[in-house]
């Protein structure tokens, strides 16, 4: 309650300052202004490490990833260049599908390289466990899936991960070439409020 009152007071002070700066003309058009990090709730940063497994199920009676678009050359390309997928993949504590669910990876990935199997991935890790329930981390990545370790940037987050930045390391735990189903181990290192 006190925090809300403080933020509301800061908001009203900002409006009053804008009105005073605009003078008698009544215009208050402004593209940008400097803010104190404290005025928007920015706190001292913490470093969190999360470890989980990502289950990408393409071929199954209940897939977690579906192809939504393909180029005319996708089926003849060895890298499936041009395929686009939407995912809602489970994130679990262990590599087994029956392991405890801690969240979902929600996003899109596309086969974006002709010379090697490489994906452009845009996704949120939406957590549903413990203190992270309802919080998300956003990742934008180039994922060369046959590399031993892939490092990808964290570009933001919400909830406990507001103002997040950092990186993710992905390692393939298992991959079935025929079905294209995969389990990927993720280590997340996130700086956040």
Buried (B, 14 or more C-beta within 10 A) or exposed (E): EEEEEEEEEBEEEEEEEBEEEEEEEEEEEEEEEEEEEEBEEEEEEEEBEBEBBBBBBBEEEEBBBEBEEBBEEBEEBEBBBBBBBBBBBBBBEBBEBEBEBBBBBBBBBBBBBEEEBBBBBBBBBBBEBEEBEEBBBBBBBBBEBEBEEBEBBBBBBBBBBBBBBBBBBBEBBEBEEEEBBBBBBBBBBBBBB
